[in-house]
Amino acid sequence: MSDRVALDSKLGDLVREFAPALPGDPSLARAADLHDAGLTSMATVKLMLAIEAAYDVAIPDAELTPENFRSIAAIAALLERLKSA
C-alpha cells in the first residue's frame, strides 16, 4: 500500500467523524465538499486538532483556510506540504 493510499484511508476515517454525510465510496469521498457533507465551522476546528494529533504536525495559522479544509484531497495536499517542509 502506498503512503498516499494509507494517508487517504486514515484521513478519510478521521474526516468521516466530523462530516457524517461523506460518501461511502473512497474515490467519491476524496473529492466531496466537506461542508456539503456536514462539516460545520466548529467541527472544522475539532478536525484540525484531530489531524494535528493524528499526524504529529502543527498547522500554521496561515494554512487554516477554507480551501485547505474543503475536501479530503485538499487536506491530504496540506499534510503532504507540511510533512515535506
Secondary structure, 3 states (H helix, E strand, C coil): CCHHHHHHHHHHHHHHCCCCCCCCCHHHHHHCCCCCCCCCHHHHHHHHHHHHHHHCCCCCHHHCCHHHHCCHHHHHHHHHHHHHC
